[in-house]
Every structure is written in C-alpha cells, then in structure tokens.
Amino acid sequence: MPVYDYRVHPEHEGCAFCKDGFEMMRLLADPPLEYCPECHAPIIKIITAPALGRSKSMLDDRAKAAGFHKLTRVDQGAFEKLY
C-alpha cells in the first residue's frame, strides 16, 4: 500500500496536523484525499522521492542504533546474539 505525503493548501492556514505535512497510507483504488482529516482544510499531495535501494547493512545499523538485537541460528532451536 503506497504512502502519500500531504500538506495544507498554501492559501489556507490549516491545523497543527496538516500545517507541516503528514503521511497517509492509501489504496491505489481510493479516491484522492482532498481535505485534512482533522480540520477539513483543503490539502495538496506533495511529490516525494520513494525510499528505494536501501541496503541490508543500513537496515542492520538502524536496528542496532534503535536497541534491537540480531540473532543467528547455531543449532536447531538454539540462537546466538550477534549484537
């Protein structure tokens, strides 16, 4: 399911939710979102670069920085912590 970025229309003030922009997951079949779900101000869809080409090592580094641990299987039913 794609994630779209939205922001309040430049001619309107908007609320704290839509003023700085927000992300919304929407089905491709869903009609376009035209109004803020919080304050009902008109919004526009922002064009952003997709998150492609992330390497596995980069994901491992971010998981480690967030405090997660990576395990590897050493035996059937036995795991060893890598970090």
Buried (B, 14 or more C-beta within 10 A) or exposed (E): EEEBEBBBBEEBEBEEBBBEBBEBEBEEEEEEBEBBEEBEBBBBBEEEEEEEEEEEEEEBEEEEEEEEEEEEEEEEEEEEEEE
